[in-house]
Amino acid sequence: MASFKNKEIEKGLKKLNPEPYNNDHKYFEINIPGYSPILTKNSFSKKEYGDEYLKLIARDLFVSLHFVIELIRCTKYLEDYIIEISKKYKPGQLT
């Protein structure tokens, strides 16, 4: 089971070059040409989060839990994310 601090998760999400905005959570909007904006969020809390929380982020990003963990661990980047999305979905499919 993976466990990451909130700041580590945020740092990983920022690799996707999102347009961040705050509300009750930190929201991240990821824009990939040809696709609808992809939105996920992260908590303001300072606690650590495990697989269950990371699965929610993975679902929002249309990728696997493993991919999100690799993103946080700095072994995946925006280019990898675009490749991953384009393998699974055609432009216009994500809504």
C-alpha positions in Angstrom: 0.0 0.0 0.0 1.3 3.4 -1.0 1.1 6.3 1.5 1.8 9.9 0.6 1.6 13.3 2.3 -0.8 15.8 0.9 2.1 18.0 -0.4 3.6 15.0 -2.3 0.3 14.4 -4.0 0.0 18.1 -4.9 3.5 18.1 -6.3 2.7 15.1 -8.4 -0.5 16.6 -9.8 1.4 19.8 -10.7 3.5 17.8 -13.1 0.4 17.7 -15.3 0.6 21.5 -15.8 -2.9 22.1 -14.4 -4.8 25.3 -13.9 -5.3 25.2 -10.1 -8.0 26.9 -8.2 -9.2 26.7 -4.7 -12.6 26.3 -3.1 -13.2 23.8 -0.3 -10.4 21.7 -1.9 -7.5 22.4 -4.2 -8.8 21.7 -7.7 -6.6 20.9 -10.7 -7.9 21.3 -14.2 -5.8 19.5 -16.8 -6.2 20.6 -20.4 -5.0 18.3 -23.2 -5.7 19.5 -26.8 -8.6 17.7 -28.3 -10.0 16.5 -25.0 -12.5 18.0 -22.5 -10.9 19.5 -19.4 -10.0 16.8 -16.9 -10.6 17.8 -13.3 -9.4 16.4 -10.0 -9.1 17.7 -6.5 -6.8 17.4 -3.5 -7.5 18.1 0.2 -6.0 21.0 2.2 -5.4 18.5 5.0 -1.8 17.8 6.2 -2.4 14.1 6.8 -1.1 11.2 4.8 -3.3 9.4 2.2 -3.3 5.8 1.0 -4.6 3.8 -1.9 -8.3 4.5 -1.4 -7.8 8.3 -1.7 -5.3 7.9 -4.6 -7.9 5.7 -6.4 -10.3 8.6 -6.4 -7.7 10.8 -8.1 -6.9 8.0 -10.6 -10.6 7.7 -11.5 -10.8 11.5 -12.0 -7.7 11.4 -14.2 -8.8 8.3 -16.2 -5.7 6.4 -15.3 -4.7 3.5 -13.0 -3.7 3.8 -9.4 -0.2 2.6 -10.4 0.1 5.6 -12.8 -0.9 8.1 -10.1 1.7 6.6 -7.7 4.4 6.8 -10.4 3.3 10.5 -11.0 3.8 11.3 -7.3 7.1 9.4 -7.2 8.4 11.5 -10.1 8.7 8.7 -12.6 5.8 9.8 -14.8 5.2 13.3 -16.3 2.8 15.2 -18.5 4.1 13.6 -21.6 3.5 10.1 -20.1 0.0 11.2 -19.1 -0.9 12.4 -22.6 0.3 9.1 -24.1 -1.7 7.1 -21.5 -4.9 9.1 -22.2 -4.4 8.9 -26.0 -4.0 5.1 -25.8 -7.3 4.6 -24.1 -9.5 7.4 -25.4 -9.9 9.2 -28.7 -10.2 13.0 -28.7 -13.7 14.1 -27.6 -14.4 10.8 -25.7 -13.7 12.2 -22.2 -16.6 14.0 -20.7 
